[in-house]
Structure formats: C-alpha cells, structure tokens
Amino acid sequence: MGGYLSTFQRLLFAKKEIRILILGLDNAGKTTLLYRLKIGEVVTTIPTIGFNVESVTYKNLNFSVWDLGGQTSIRPYWRCYYANTAAVVFVIDSTDVERLETAAEELQGMLAEEELRDAALLVFANKQDQPGAKGAGEISEALKLGGLKDRNWSIMACSAIDGRGVNEGMDCKLWERARRAIPEDVPALLIHARRSVLG
C-alpha cells in the first residue's frame, strides 16, 4: 500500500509542470542557461525580444521555464508573467560590474511584487568561464541578498557555457520549492486512491 501511494505521488509530480521564470539584464546569459538546462548543450542565441518558453525535465520534475528578455524596454513587462510562479532564476553577468547596481535595483523591485511573495529565488552568478568574473560572495553583496527577509534564496556561481555550477544551483532551491507544488486537492486524491486499492 505504501509503495502504491509513493508511486501515485511521483506520478502527480511528474504530471504537474512547475512554473519558473528566468530573469536578468540583457546579455546575462539567460537563454544560454535555458538551453543548457533543457538539452545540456550550448546553442547559438540572439537577444530575446519577448520571451522563450520551454518544458524542462530535471530529476523527474517537469518545469515550465519562461525566459524573458532583459532589455530596458522589456523589463516593465516582466510583471505580466509573475502569476503562479514557483521560483525565479535571476541571472547575473558576473563580468559586468558597471551594471550590478542596475541588476540589484531590478531584482529588489521584482521581489517587492505581491505575486512573487512566495516564490523561491535562485541567483546564478553566470559567466564564471570568463576573466574578471566576480564570485558568488561579491555578487551576493552587490545584490544585497543578505538583507532579504522571509524569502527562500540561494546563489550559485556558474557558467552556462561549460555547465559548471548549473546542476548544483538547481539542486539548491528549486527542488525544495517543487516539492511544495502539489495541487491542493492531492490529499483527497490520495484518499480516493487508497479506497480504490482497498476495494
């Protein structure tokens, strides 16, 4: 019986897509990261005007991943996509020191939105394969992550080009958030399943 319910729960997880937003300034490497997650390879990308959306399976969990353009003219429209978001992946170009303050302002403004109140936050300090890239500690300080209250967050240094740190970052927070994404009616479904098994 226990084994059956465990299998049933896994099936529920497998069928439910967990909504993830990939955000960040333009040229941070968001689309490269998206396809690193989806196919495990580097693909040729162009600046995203609007959005890309892909279904990504990671360790038996299904994610609906939305990659939104980061140009100045597009950022005000990010809020149109906040509803029902389980986690935000915020990507930073760790070599672009001059725009860290801008990135921090965009991040803080985004996190103040009511629709993202319960969303987990994963920051990728990207482009660690390039000379002069700042480490996760420096990026965290620049973004003022230590001041976040009542927010599940993690930061991971990574390179979407060679893949280092990407899987480790996914394991930090998105798993935790995904486990809470079972529909509210799951207990009733499990009771129904139990009755069906018992006849």
Residue frames as a rotation matrix with the C-alpha (Angstrom) as fourth column:
MET 1
0.565 0.825 0.000 0.00
0.825 -0.565 0.000 0.00
0.000 0.000 -1.000 0.00
GLY 2
0.479 -0.460 -0.748 2.72
0.146 -0.798 0.584 2.45
-0.866 -0.389 -0.315 0.97
GLY 3
-0.590 -0.753 0.292 4.57
0.370 0.069 0.926 1.67
-0.718 0.654 0.238 -2.24
TYR 4
-0.115 0.641 0.759 1.46
0.990 0.007 0.144 2.34
0.087 0.768 -0.635 -4.27
LEU 5
0.815 0.465 -0.346 0.88
0.520 -0.851 0.081 5.73
-0.256 -0.245 -0.935 -2.70
SER 6
0.051 -0.883 -0.466 4.52
0.098 -0.460 0.883 6.64
-0.994 -0.091 0.063 -3.17
THR 7
-0.669 -0.249 0.700 4.24
0.668 0.213 0.713 5.78
-0.327 0.945 0.024 -6.86
PHE 8
0.295 0.889 0.351 1.00
0.949 -0.316 0.003 7.74
0.113 0.332 -0.936 -7.09
GLN 9
0.671 -0.110 -0.733 2.63
0.264 -0.889 0.375 10.80
-0.693 -0.445 -0.568 -5.57
ARG 10
-0.438 -0.898 -0.033 5.53
0.212 -0.139 0.967 10.56
-0.874 0.417 0.251 -8.02
LEU 11
-0.397 0.379 0.836 3.04
0.918 0.158 0.364 10.42
0.006 0.912 -0.410 -10.89
LEU 12
0.708 0.671 -0.220 1.39
0.686 -0.728 -0.015 13.59
-0.171 -0.140 -0.975 -9.62
PHE 13
0.233 -0.726 -0.647 4.75
0.029 -0.660 0.751 15.33
-0.972 -0.194 -0.133 -9.50
ALA 14
-0.616 -0.569 0.544 5.58
0.492 0.262 0.830 14.07
-0.616 0.779 0.118 -12.99
LYS 15
-0.063 0.698 0.713 2.36
0.991 -0.041 0.128 15.43
0.119 0.714 -0.690 -14.49
LYS 16
0.823 0.434 -0.366 2.44
0.509 -0.850 0.136 18.85
-0.252 -0.298 -0.921 -12.88
GLU 17
0.086 -0.793 0.604 4.66
0.754 -0.345 -0.560 21.45
0.652 0.503 0.568 -14.50
ILE 18
0.335 -0.102 -0.937 6.29
0.803 -0.488 0.340 23.87
-0.492 -0.867 -0.082 -12.10
ARG 19
0.797 0.090 0.597 6.46
0.479 -0.695 -0.536 27.41
0.367 0.713 -0.597 -13.42
ILE 20
0.136 -0.856 -0.499 9.91
0.770 -0.225 0.597 29.01
-0.623 -0.465 0.629 -13.36
LEU 21
0.994 0.073 0.079 10.91
0.106 -0.787 -0.608 32.47
0.018 0.613 -0.790 -14.61
ILE 22
0.041 -0.999 0.001 14.44
0.971 0.040 0.235 33.19
-0.235 -0.009 0.972 -15.84
LEU 23
0.934 0.312 0.172 15.08
0.335 -0.934 -0.122 36.91
0.123 0.172 -0.977 -15.44
GLY 24
0.110 -0.915 -0.389 18.03
0.686 -0.213 0.695 39.27
-0.719 -0.343 0.605 -15.52
LEU 25
0.231 -0.101 -0.968 19.50
-0.429 -0.903 -0.008 42.12
-0.873 0.417 -0.252 -17.52
ASP 26
0.961 0.063 -0.270 20.18
-0.277 0.258 -0.926 41.76
0.011 0.964 0.265 -21.23
ASN 27
0.345 -0.861 -0.372 23.31
-0.455 0.194 -0.869 39.78
0.821 0.470 -0.325 -22.14
ALA 28
0.158 -0.261 0.952 23.37
-0.971 0.135 0.198 37.97
-0.181 -0.956 -0.232 -18.78
GLY 29
-0.810 -0.458 -0.366 23.18
-0.542 0.823 0.171 34.56
0.223 0.337 -0.915 -20.47
LYS 30
-0.263 0.801 0.539 19.56
-0.717 0.211 -0.664 33.69
-0.646 -0.561 0.518 -19.68
THR 31
0.662 0.563 -0.494 18.74
-0.746 0.435 -0.504 31.94
-0.068 0.703 0.708 -22.95
THR 32
-0.145 -0.799 -0.584 22.05
-0.617 0.535 -0.577 30.07
0.773 0.277 -0.571 -22.94
LEU 33
-0.809 -0.102 0.579 21.20
-0.569 0.379 -0.729 28.88
-0.145 -0.920 -0.365 -19.43
LEU 34
0.201 0.971 0.131 17.70
-0.826 0.240 -0.510 27.82
-0.526 -0.006 0.850 -20.51
TYR 35
0.705 0.097 -0.703 19.04
-0.597 0.615 -0.515 25.55
0.382 0.783 0.491 -23.23
ARG 36
-0.550 -0.835 -0.025 21.83
-0.605 0.419 -0.677 24.28
0.576 -0.357 -0.735 -21.00
LEU 37
-0.530 0.446 0.722 19.05
-0.648 0.337 -0.683 23.08
-0.548 -0.829 0.111 -18.68
LYS 38
0.477 0.867 -0.143 16.90
-0.738 0.307 -0.600 21.69
-0.477 0.392 0.787 -21.48
ILE 39
0.941 -0.085 -0.328 19.39
-0.188 0.674 -0.714 19.88
0.282 0.734 0.618 -23.69
GLY 40
0.729 -0.684 0.011 22.66
0.296 0.330 0.896 20.08
-0.617 -0.650 0.443 -21.77
GLU 41
-0.056 -0.744 0.666 24.43
0.991 0.038 0.126 21.86
-0.119 0.667 0.735 -24.61
VAL 42
-0.414 -0.136 -0.900 25.37
0.097 -0.990 0.105 25.35
-0.905 -0.044 0.423 -25.77
VAL 43
0.178 0.491 0.853 23.23
0.957 0.117 -0.267 26.71
-0.231 0.863 -0.448 -28.58
THR 44
-0.837 -0.413 0.358 23.66
0.512 -0.822 0.248 29.84
0.192 0.391 0.900 -30.66
THR 45
0.076 0.890 -0.450 21.34
0.937 -0.218 -0.273 32.52
-0.341 -0.401 -0.850 -29.31
ILE 46
-0.490 -0.109 0.865 20.26
0.444 -0.885 0.140 36.03
0.751 0.452 0.481 -30.20
PRO 47
-0.980 0.143 0.138 18.94
-0.196 -0.572 -0.797 38.70
-0.035 -0.808 0.588 -27.80
THR 48
-0.570 0.820 -0.041 15.47
0.821 0.569 -0.038 37.69
-0.008 -0.056 -0.998 -26.64
ILE 49
-0.885 0.446 0.134 12.78
-0.418 -0.887 0.196 40.13
0.207 0.117 0.971 -27.75
GLY 50
0.251 0.964 -0.088 9.75
-0.731 0.248 0.635 38.99
0.634 -0.095 0.767 -25.78
PHE 51
0.144 -0.176 0.974 10.18
-0.851 0.480 0.213 35.54
-0.505 -0.859 -0.081 -24.30
ASN 52
-0.420 -0.179 -0.890 11.17
-0.541 0.837 0.087 31.92
0.729 0.518 -0.448 -24.85
VAL 53
0.175 0.457 0.872 9.27
-0.945 0.327 0.018 29.15
-0.277 -0.827 0.489 -23.06
GLU 54
-0.282 -0.352 -0.892 10.37
-0.568 0.811 -0.140 25.53
0.773 0.467 -0.429 -22.82
SER 55
0.876 0.434 0.212 9.36
-0.450 0.573 0.685 22.44
0.176 -0.695 0.697 -20.89
VAL 56
-0.154 -0.984 -0.087 12.38
-0.698 0.171 -0.696 21.17
0.700 -0.046 -0.713 -18.98
THR 57
0.884 0.346 -0.315 12.64
-0.056 0.746 0.664 17.87
0.465 -0.569 0.679 -17.12
TYR 58
-0.165 -0.937 0.309 15.15
-0.596 -0.155 -0.788 17.82
0.786 -0.314 -0.533 -14.30
LYS 59
-0.958 -0.282 0.060 15.48
-0.230 0.620 -0.750 14.82
0.174 -0.732 -0.659 -11.98
ASN 60
-0.669 0.734 -0.118 11.94
0.707 0.678 0.202 13.58
0.228 0.051 -0.972 -12.70
LEU 61
-0.091 0.648 -0.756 10.37
0.499 -0.628 -0.598 17.01
-0.862 -0.431 -0.266 -12.17
ASN 62
-0.112 0.153 0.982 8.76
0.975 -0.172 0.138 18.91
0.190 0.973 -0.130 -15.01
PHE 63
-0.306 -0.075 -0.949 9.30
0.439 -0.896 -0.071 22.65
-0.845 -0.438 0.307 -15.24
SER 64
0.569 0.388 0.725 7.67
0.811 -0.412 -0.416 25.21
0.138 0.824 -0.549 -17.48
VAL 65
-0.129 -0.788 -0.601 10.58
0.749 -0.475 0.462 27.63
-0.650 -0.391 0.652 -17.89
TRP 66
0.816 0.439 0.377 9.96
0.576 -0.672 -0.465 31.17
0.049 0.597 -0.801 -19.13
ASP 67
-0.297 -0.943 -0.152 12.99
0.872 -0.333 0.359 33.11
-0.389 -0.026 0.921 -20.33
LEU 68
0.755 0.654 -0.049 12.08
0.604 -0.723 -0.335 36.80
-0.254 0.223 -0.941 -20.54
GLY 69
0.241 -0.659 0.713 14.06
0.654 -0.432 -0.621 39.43
0.717 0.616 0.327 -22.43
GLY 70
0.215 -0.261 -0.941 16.17
0.937 -0.216 0.274 41.74
-0.275 -0.941 0.198 -20.27
GLN 71
-0.530 -0.391 0.753 16.39
0.649 -0.758 0.063 44.90
0.546 0.522 0.655 -22.34
THR 72
-0.963 0.097 -0.250 15.42
0.107 -0.716 -0.690 48.15
-0.246 -0.692 0.679 -20.61
SER 73
-0.606 0.763 -0.227 12.27
-0.766 -0.482 0.425 48.49
0.214 0.431 0.876 -22.72
ILE 74
-0.158 0.526 -0.836 11.13
-0.159 0.822 0.547 44.95
0.975 0.219 -0.046 -21.89
ARG 75
-0.868 -0.320 -0.378 11.70
0.261 0.353 -0.898 44.83
0.422 -0.879 -0.223 -18.11
PRO 76
-0.713 0.645 0.275 8.49
-0.683 -0.550 -0.481 46.71
-0.159 -0.531 0.833 -17.22
TYR 77
0.152 0.811 -0.565 6.57
-0.867 0.384 0.318 43.82
0.475 0.441 0.762 -18.81
TRP 78
-0.785 -0.477 -0.395 8.13
-0.225 0.814 -0.536 41.16
0.577 -0.332 -0.746 -16.58
ARG 79
-0.790 0.465 0.399 5.28
-0.456 -0.011 -0.890 41.60
-0.409 -0.885 0.221 -14.11
CYS 80
0.067 0.848 -0.526 2.84
-0.995 0.096 0.029 40.29
0.075 0.522 0.850 -16.71
TYR 81
0.111 -0.135 -0.985 4.35
-0.349 0.922 -0.166 36.83
0.931 0.362 0.055 -16.18
TYR 82
-0.653 -0.510 0.560 4.59
-0.655 0.011 -0.755 36.71
0.379 -0.860 -0.341 -12.36
ALA 83
0.241 0.857 0.457 1.32
-0.970 0.227 0.086 34.90
-0.030 -0.464 0.886 -11.61
ASN 84
0.950 0.275 0.146 1.63
-0.290 0.953 0.092 31.27
-0.113 -0.130 0.985 -10.44
THR 85
0.327 -0.912 -0.247 5.43
-0.422 0.093 -0.902 31.37
0.846 0.399 -0.354 -10.44
ALA 86
0.911 -0.024 -0.411 7.08
0.326 0.652 0.685 28.85
0.251 -0.758 0.602 -8.11
ALA 87
0.317 -0.879 -0.357 10.63
0.614 -0.097 0.784 30.17
-0.723 -0.468 0.508 -8.42
VAL 88
0.973 -0.148 -0.175 12.62
-0.226 -0.730 -0.645 32.94
-0.032 0.667 -0.744 -10.07
VAL 89
0.327 -0.928 0.177 16.05
0.875 0.368 0.314 32.24
-0.356 0.052 0.933 -11.55
PHE 90
0.957 -0.051 -0.287 17.85
-0.106 -0.978 -0.179 35.59
-0.272 0.202 -0.941 -11.71
VAL 91
0.516 -0.774 0.366 20.91
0.856 0.486 -0.179 35.52
-0.039 0.405 0.913 -13.95
ILE 92
0.796 -0.359 -0.487 23.82
-0.163 -0.903 0.398 37.92
-0.583 -0.237 -0.777 -13.49
ASP 93
0.694 -0.708 0.133 26.67
0.287 0.102 -0.953 38.63
0.661 0.699 0.273 -15.88
SER 94
0.782 -0.368 -0.504 29.44
0.549 0.025 0.835 38.40
-0.295 -0.930 0.221 -13.29
THR 95
-0.297 -0.917 0.267 31.83
0.946 -0.243 0.217 40.31
-0.134 0.317 0.939 -15.54
ASP 96
-0.106 0.368 0.924 29.52
0.518 -0.773 0.367 43.31
0.849 0.517 -0.108 -15.99
VAL 97
-0.503 -0.195 -0.842 30.48
0.864 -0.154 -0.480 45.19
-0.036 -0.969 0.246 -12.83
GLU 98
-0.996 0.038 0.080 29.16
-0.028 -0.992 0.120 48.51
0.084 0.117 0.990 -14.11
ARG 99
-0.343 0.939 -0.023 25.59
-0.532 -0.174 0.829 47.24
0.774 0.297 0.559 -14.23
LEU 100
-0.674 0.077 -0.735 25.46
0.519 0.757 -0.397 45.35
0.526 -0.649 -0.550 -10.94
GLU 101
-0.895 0.362 -0.261 23.67
-0.012 -0.603 -0.797 48.26
-0.446 -0.710 0.544 -9.29
THR 102
-0.442 0.753 -0.487 21.05
-0.886 -0.282 0.369 48.24
0.140 0.595 0.792 -12.05
ALA 103
-0.401 0.247 -0.882 20.63
-0.066 0.953 0.297 44.49
0.914 0.177 -0.366 -11.64
ALA 104
-0.876 0.036 -0.482 20.19
0.478 0.203 -0.854 44.94
0.067 -0.979 -0.195 -7.89
GLU 105
-0.750 0.622 -0.225 17.50
-0.507 -0.759 -0.409 47.57
-0.425 -0.192 0.885 -8.41
GLU 106
-0.279 0.652 -0.705 15.60
-0.778 0.278 0.564 45.37
0.563 0.706 0.430 -10.86
LEU 107
-0.561 0.011 -0.828 15.84
0.267 0.949 -0.169 42.38
0.784 -0.315 -0.535 -8.53
GLN 108
-0.926 0.187 -0.329 14.64
0.291 -0.202 -0.935 44.27
-0.242 -0.961 0.133 -5.47
GLY 109
-0.585 0.743 -0.324 11.76
-0.783 -0.622 -0.012 45.82
-0.210 0.247 0.946 -7.40
MET 110
-0.305 0.429 -0.850 10.72
-0.490 0.695 0.526 42.43
0.816 0.577 -0.002 -8.70
LEU 111
-0.691 -0.037 -0.722 10.82
0.459 0.749 -0.478 40.78
0.558 -0.662 -0.501 -5.28
ALA 112
-0.924 0.367 -0.105 8.55
-0.156 -0.613 -0.774 43.51
-0.348 -0.699 0.624 -3.90
GLU 113
-0.494 0.772 -0.401 5.73
-0.702 -0.082 0.707 42.37
0.513 0.631 0.582 -6.17
GLU 114
-0.064 0.577 0.815 2.89
-0.907 0.307 -0.288 40.63
-0.416 -0.757 0.504 -4.32
GLU 115
0.800 0.455 -0.391 2.55
-0.591 0.710 -0.382 37.89
0.104 0.537 0.837 -6.94
LEU 116
0.222 -0.801 -0.557 6.12
-0.108 0.547 -0.830 36.75
0.969 0.244 0.035 -6.22
ARG 117
0.325 -0.062 0.944 5.78
-0.895 -0.342 0.286 36.88
0.305 -0.938 -0.167 -2.43
ASP 118
0.647 0.016 0.762 6.07
-0.461 0.805 0.374 33.09
-0.608 -0.594 0.528 -2.05
ALA 119
0.922 -0.306 -0.236 8.41
-0.086 0.434 -0.897 32.43
0.377 0.847 0.374 -4.97
ALA 120
0.575 -0.817 -0.050 11.83
0.509 0.309 0.804 30.96
-0.641 -0.487 0.593 -4.24
LEU 121
0.871 -0.359 -0.335 14.84
-0.486 -0.731 -0.479 32.83
-0.073 0.580 -0.811 -5.62
LEU 122
0.495 -0.791 0.361 17.91
0.652 0.612 0.447 31.31
-0.574 0.014 0.818 -7.23
VAL 123
0.769 -0.345 -0.538 20.62
-0.515 -0.833 -0.203 33.70
-0.378 0.434 -0.818 -8.41
PHE 124
0.648 -0.628 0.432 23.13
0.734 0.667 -0.130 32.41
-0.206 0.401 0.892 -10.93
ALA 125
0.461 -0.642 -0.613 26.38
-0.392 -0.767 0.509 34.40
-0.796 0.006 -0.605 -10.96
ASN 126
0.860 0.070 0.505 27.00
0.353 0.633 -0.689 33.49
-0.368 0.771 0.520 -14.59
LYS 127
0.840 -0.537 0.075 30.00
-0.108 -0.302 -0.947 33.68
0.531 0.788 -0.312 -16.95
GLN 128
0.747 -0.582 0.321 32.49
-0.354 0.061 0.933 32.22
-0.563 -0.811 -0.160 -14.50
ASP 129
0.518 -0.556 0.650 34.37
0.768 0.637 -0.067 30.91
-0.377 0.534 0.757 -17.55
GLN 130
0.590 -0.247 0.769 35.38
0.461 -0.679 -0.571 34.48
0.663 0.691 -0.287 -18.42
PRO 131
-0.469 -0.843 -0.262 38.29
0.760 -0.235 -0.606 36.50
0.449 -0.483 0.751 -16.98
GLY 132
-0.905 -0.008 0.425 37.35
-0.149 -0.931 -0.334 39.02
0.398 -0.366 0.841 -14.32
ALA 133
0.028 0.974 -0.226 34.15
0.058 0.224 0.973 37.30
0.998 -0.041 -0.051 -13.26
LYS 134
-0.394 -0.065 0.917 33.12
-0.841 -0.378 -0.388 38.17
0.371 -0.924 0.094 -9.71
GLY 135
-0.911 -0.003 -0.413 32.45
0.124 0.952 -0.281 35.31
0.394 -0.307 -0.866 -7.33
ALA 136
-0.062 0.973 -0.224 29.14
0.610 0.215 0.763 34.43
0.790 -0.089 -0.606 -5.71
GLY 137
-0.060 -0.006 -0.998 30.05
0.970 -0.237 -0.057 36.26
-0.236 -0.972 0.020 -2.50
GLU 138
-0.867 -0.330 -0.374 30.74
0.242 -0.934 0.263 39.55
-0.436 0.138 0.889 -4.26
ILE 139
-0.730 0.667 0.152 27.61
0.056 -0.164 0.985 39.25
0.681 0.727 0.082 -6.37
SER 140
0.000 0.735 -0.678 25.53
0.875 0.328 0.355 38.45
0.484 -0.593 -0.643 -3.29
GLU 141
-0.344 -0.216 -0.914 26.83
0.751 -0.647 -0.130 41.57
-0.563 -0.731 0.385 -1.56
ALA 142
-0.995 -0.068 -0.070 26.20
0.010 -0.780 0.626 43.76
-0.097 0.622 0.777 -4.61
LEU 143
-0.486 0.872 -0.054 22.62
0.105 0.119 0.987 42.48
0.868 0.474 -0.149 -4.86
LYS 144
-0.580 0.199 0.790 22.06
-0.777 -0.427 -0.463 42.89
0.245 -0.882 0.403 -1.10
LEU 145
-0.065 0.568 -0.820 20.81
-0.183 0.801 0.570 39.32
0.981 0.187 0.052 -0.82
GLY 146
-0.735 -0.310 -0.603 21.73
0.480 0.391 -0.785 39.17
0.479 -0.867 -0.139 2.85
GLY 147
-0.919 0.392 0.053 19.00
-0.345 -0.731 -0.588 41.68
-0.192 -0.558 0.807 3.58
LEU 148
-0.401 0.813 -0.422 16.20
-0.444 0.230 0.866 39.55
0.801 0.535 0.269 2.16
LYS 149
-0.768 0.247 0.591 13.63
-0.542 0.241 -0.805 38.60
-0.341 -0.939 -0.051 4.80
ASP 150
0.030 0.844 0.536 11.08
-0.278 0.522 -0.806 35.79
-0.960 -0.125 0.251 4.59
ARG 151
0.650 0.103 -0.753 12.48
-0.759 0.043 -0.649 34.62
-0.035 0.994 0.106 1.27
ASN 152
0.565 -0.491 0.663 14.00
0.244 0.867 0.434 31.27
-0.788 -0.084 0.610 0.35
TRP 153
0.877 -0.301 -0.374 17.03
-0.478 -0.462 -0.747 32.13
0.052 0.834 -0.549 -1.75
SER 154
0.481 -0.807 0.341 20.32
0.481 0.569 0.667 30.71
-0.733 -0.156 0.662 -2.95
ILE 155
0.702 -0.351 -0.620 23.18
-0.673 -0.614 -0.413 31.96
-0.236 0.707 -0.667 -5.10
MET 156
0.535 -0.528 0.660 25.49
0.404 0.846 0.349 29.84
-0.742 0.080 0.666 -7.22
ALA 157
-0.068 -0.648 -0.759 28.49
-0.702 -0.509 0.498 30.77
-0.709 0.567 -0.421 -9.34
CYS 158
0.352 0.268 0.897 28.08
0.337 0.857 -0.389 29.12
-0.873 0.439 0.212 -12.72
SER 159
-0.660 -0.398 -0.637 28.92
-0.499 -0.400 0.768 29.07
-0.561 0.825 0.066 -16.39
ALA 160
0.461 0.875 0.144 26.08
-0.373 0.339 -0.864 28.37
-0.805 0.344 0.483 -18.79
ILE 161
0.371 -0.413 -0.832 28.76
-0.913 0.003 -0.409 27.79
0.171 0.911 -0.375 -21.44
ASP 162
-0.521 -0.664 -0.535 30.64
-0.548 0.742 -0.387 24.92
0.654 0.092 -0.751 -19.82
GLY 163
0.230 0.800 -0.554 27.90
-0.023 0.573 0.819 23.89
0.973 -0.176 0.150 -17.39
ARG 164
-0.637 -0.518 -0.570 29.79
0.517 0.261 -0.815 24.26
0.571 -0.814 0.102 -14.13
GLY 165
-0.977 0.183 -0.109 27.56
0.000 -0.509 -0.861 25.12
-0.213 -0.841 0.497 -11.19
VAL 166
-0.545 0.823 -0.162 24.29
-0.676 -0.316 0.666 24.82
0.497 0.472 0.728 -13.12
ASN 167
0.019 0.558 -0.830 23.12
0.151 0.819 0.554 21.49
0.988 -0.136 -0.068 -11.69
GLU 168
-0.637 -0.316 -0.704 24.39
0.722 0.075 -0.687 22.43
0.270 -0.946 0.181 -8.24
GLY 169
-0.948 0.313 0.062 22.33
-0.319 -0.926 -0.204 25.60
-0.006 -0.213 0.977 -8.39
MET 170
-0.211 0.913 -0.349 19.21
-0.533 0.192 0.824 23.75
0.820 0.360 0.446 -9.43
ASP 171
-0.123 0.124 -0.985 19.62
0.552 0.833 0.036 21.38
0.825 -0.539 -0.171 -6.50
CYS 172
-0.935 -0.353 -0.042 19.88
0.232 -0.517 -0.824 24.28
0.269 -0.780 0.565 -4.03
LYS 173
-0.784 0.611 -0.108 16.36
-0.351 -0.580 -0.736 25.67
-0.512 -0.539 0.669 -4.13
LEU 174
-0.417 0.700 -0.580 14.18
-0.864 -0.107 0.492 24.55
0.282 0.706 0.649 -6.98
TRP 175
-0.617 0.185 -0.765 13.79
0.194 0.978 0.080 21.08
0.763 -0.099 -0.639 -5.53
GLU 176
-0.878 0.244 -0.413 12.54
0.408 -0.071 -0.910 22.48
-0.252 -0.967 -0.038 -2.26
ARG 177
-0.593 0.675 -0.439 10.04
-0.633 -0.728 -0.264 24.71
-0.498 0.122 0.859 -3.99
ALA 178
-0.517 0.378 -0.768 8.94
-0.633 0.434 0.641 21.95
0.576 0.818 0.015 -6.36
ARG 179
-0.826 0.175 -0.535 8.04
0.395 0.858 -0.329 19.64
0.402 -0.483 -0.778 -3.51
ARG 180
-0.685 0.605 -0.406 5.50
0.174 -0.405 -0.897 22.21
-0.708 -0.685 0.172 -2.35
ALA 181
-0.706 0.343 -0.619 3.88
-0.680 -0.572 0.459 22.46
-0.197 0.745 0.637 -5.75
ILE 182
-0.873 0.487 0.036 1.49
0.485 0.857 0.174 19.50
0.054 0.170 -0.984 -5.35
PRO 183
-0.429 0.783 0.451 -2.08
-0.091 -0.533 0.841 20.59
0.899 0.320 0.300 -6.06
GLU 184
-0.590 0.226 0.775 -4.22
-0.796 -0.324 -0.512 21.43
0.136 -0.919 0.371 -3.03
ASP 185
0.462 0.884 0.077 -6.54
-0.886 0.456 0.078 18.51
0.034 -0.104 0.994 -3.75
VAL 186
-0.303 -0.665 -0.682 -3.78
-0.583 0.696 -0.419 15.89
0.754 0.271 -0.599 -3.50
PRO 187
-0.839 -0.002 0.545 -4.88
-0.484 0.461 -0.744 14.62
-0.249 -0.888 -0.387 -0.05
ALA 188
0.177 0.976 0.128 -8.35
-0.695 0.216 -0.686 13.92
-0.697 0.032 0.716 -1.44
LEU 189
0.421 -0.091 -0.902 -6.82
-0.815 0.398 -0.421 12.20
0.397 0.913 0.094 -4.46
LEU 190
-0.661 -0.736 -0.146 -4.66
-0.562 0.615 -0.553 10.04
0.496 -0.284 -0.821 -2.21
ILE 191
-0.519 0.567 0.640 -7.68
-0.551 0.351 -0.757 9.07
-0.654 -0.745 0.131 -0.10
HIS 192
0.537 0.733 -0.417 -9.52
-0.778 0.238 -0.582 8.12
-0.327 0.637 0.698 -3.27
ALA 193
0.025 -0.626 -0.779 -6.52
-0.743 0.510 -0.434 6.08
0.669 0.590 -0.452 -4.41
ARG 194
-0.835 -0.345 0.428 -6.36
-0.550 0.533 -0.643 4.30
-0.006 -0.772 -0.635 -1.06
ARG 195
-0.043 0.912 0.408 -10.05
-0.607 0.301 -0.736 3.40
-0.794 -0.279 0.540 -1.24
SER 196
0.551 0.219 -0.805 -9.58
-0.825 0.285 -0.487 2.13
0.123 0.933 0.338 -4.79
VAL 197
-0.421 -0.806 -0.416 -6.71
-0.658 0.587 -0.472 -0.12
0.625 0.075 -0.777 -3.73
LEU 198
-0.855 0.095 0.510 -8.60
-0.408 0.482 -0.775 -1.45
-0.320 -0.871 -0.374 -0.73
GLY 199
-0.809 0.587 -0.044 -11.61
0.362 0.554 0.750 -2.10
0.464 0.591 -0.660 -2.89
